[in-house]
Amino acid sequence: MRQISDRPWSEVTAPRIVATSIRFVTPDVAPVDAVIAQYGSLSGSREPVLLVMTKQGREWRIASLRLGYR
């Protein structure tokens, strides 16, 4: 409990990226349609985002990010 009480309280959640669609163009490239979602006591917000992911070795990395593309 002490660790939690040391942080400032907020009425909104931290922003989260939520994937809505993933398409594999090649085995190493995938565009991801997503939203940045944040919820609070008054309202929630959802901002569209497009991520282009590339596979480097065994890990996926963000190669490109585009906000508000719709």
C-alpha positions as CSV (number, residue, x, y, z in Angstrom):
1,M,0.0,0.0,0.0
2,R,2.8,2.4,0.7
3,Q,4.1,2.3,-2.9
4,I,0.6,3.1,-4.2
5,S,0.1,6.0,-1.9
6,D,3.4,7.6,-2.9
7,R,2.1,8.1,-6.5
8,P,-0.3,11.0,-7.4
9,W,-3.9,9.9,-7.8
10,S,-5.6,10.5,-11.2
11,E,-9.2,10.2,-12.4
12,V,-8.1,9.0,-15.8
13,T,-6.3,5.8,-16.8
14,A,-2.9,5.8,-18.5
15,P,-3.2,5.7,-22.3
16,R,-3.1,2.2,-23.8
17,I,-2.7,1.0,-27.3
18,V,-5.4,-1.6,-28.2
19,A,-5.0,-3.5,-31.5
20,T,-8.2,-3.8,-33.6
21,S,-6.8,-5.5,-36.7
22,I,-3.5,-7.1,-37.7
23,R,-2.6,-8.1,-41.3
24,F,0.5,-9.9,-42.3
25,V,1.8,-8.5,-45.6
26,T,4.9,-10.7,-45.5
27,P,6.2,-13.0,-42.7
28,D,8.3,-10.0,-41.4
29,V,5.9,-7.0,-41.9
30,A,2.4,-6.4,-40.4
31,P,0.3,-3.2,-40.4
32,V,-1.7,-2.9,-37.2
33,D,-4.9,-0.8,-36.9
34,A,-5.2,0.2,-33.3
35,V,-6.6,2.9,-31.0
36,I,-5.0,4.8,-28.1
37,A,-7.6,4.4,-25.4
38,Q,-7.8,6.5,-22.2
39,Y,-10.7,6.3,-19.8
40,G,-11.7,8.7,-17.1
41,S,-14.5,9.9,-14.8
42,L,-15.9,12.4,-17.3
43,S,-15.4,10.6,-20.6
44,G,-13.2,8.3,-22.5
45,S,-11.1,9.1,-25.6
46,R,-10.1,6.8,-28.5
47,E,-7.6,8.1,-31.0
48,P,-7.0,5.9,-34.1
49,V,-3.4,4.9,-34.8
50,L,-1.7,2.8,-37.5
51,L,1.5,0.9,-36.6
52,V,3.7,-0.8,-39.1
53,M,5.5,-3.6,-37.4
54,T,8.6,-5.4,-38.6
55,K,10.2,-8.6,-37.3
56,Q,13.8,-8.3,-36.3
57,G,15.2,-11.7,-35.3
58,R,12.6,-13.1,-32.9
59,E,11.1,-9.7,-31.8
60,W,8.5,-7.4,-33.4
61,R,9.4,-3.7,-33.5
62,I,7.5,-0.6,-34.5
63,A,8.9,0.7,-37.8
64,S,6.3,3.4,-38.3
65,L,3.5,5.1,-36.4
66,R,0.7,7.3,-37.8
67,L,-1.8,9.0,-35.5
68,G,-5.3,10.0,-36.5
69,Y,-5.2,8.3,-39.9
70,R,-8.9,7.6,-40.4
